[in-house]
Amino acid sequence: MHFAYVPDHCQTELMQGDVLTRTPEINRLLESIHPHFHNQPKNQFFMVLTQSCDLVLRRNNEMCKSPYITIAPVRSLDLLVERQFAQLGDATVGSELRVMGTKNKTKASEFLQRLFNNNEPGYFYLDSEDTPLPSDCVAFLSLSIAIKADLHYKECLDAKVLQLNDTFQAKLGWLVGQMYSRVGTPDWDTKILGKKVQGILKDAAIWVEDDKVKALENEYQYLLKSDPNAKMSRVQIEKAIKKFPTRKKLVLDQAEKVLAEVLGQEQQDQVKKLRKKLENDMALTSLLK
């Protein structure tokens, strides 16, 4: 189980960060007072946002201090990744996966790292390992709704399937309250985090070097002339990319052209020698990556 959770959650009280499953009672509640949230199948679970101190039951089973329980929908991580990548923009190439330039890969990687360490405002990441969650999920904090505590506390408590530990409850409180000081929580191991991020990036898009995106788009437009509904597979894209000249080759071709004009036809041997020297220059190769 991920280090954000407690192995055995409390079954007698609600706490900030509790994850609620959609029991028949929760579904009836949502259908009655929040039908829009009920009718969204992507709202797989809900997370309690109200502070734990306001959810403590008073003596003799009296109600908690807070008159309302605020909850936020918990959705699949894939949905957020898809939305975030769409905002970055992709190439105009019909494919089994969106096609994106490597310039955006860094931005996507940084977003995922912030998200997994719960440093991305507006979201709270929930790892699915050894939990009732069917896949990695994210709580959408800005989409919160309120339900009456005196009427629905028990339904929420009965639906509780996962509980954050004290440190991550505090982190959630910081995100919800938009505090200025950062609550320190354990971050993922760097290697494990990198592997997880790269796995998502690999499955979410086909990454193409930025200087080859335009050529790939032209290739796709040519394909559309013979088949208006054509879609390029990953294999087709990889084969097409191999045909495109590298940035280094384009630069060297242009350099050779300029040198030939300057030195004249009688110096073509010298031009070829200069090109060869440029091709083998490691500093130039590094600059043109």
Secondary structure as UniProt FT lines:
FT   TURN            3..4
FT   TURN            16..17
FT   STRAND          19..21
FT   HELIX           24..33
FT   HELIX           35..38
FT   TURN            41..42
FT   STRAND          45..48
FT   HELIX           52..54
FT   STRAND          57..58
FT   HELIX           59..61
FT   STRAND          62..64
FT   STRAND          68..76
FT   HELIX           77..88
FT   STRAND          98..101
FT   HELIX           102..116
FT   TURN            117..118
FT   TURN            121..122
FT   STRAND          123..126
FT   TURN            129..130
FT   STRAND          137..140
FT   HELIX           141..143
FT   STRAND          145..148
FT   HELIX           149..158
FT   STRAND          160..162
FT   HELIX           166..177
FT   HELIX           190..204
FT   STRAND          205..208
FT   HELIX           210..226
FT   TURN            228..229
FT   HELIX           234..243
FT   HELIX           247..263
FT   HELIX           265..267
FT   HELIX           268..279
FT   HELIX           282..287
//
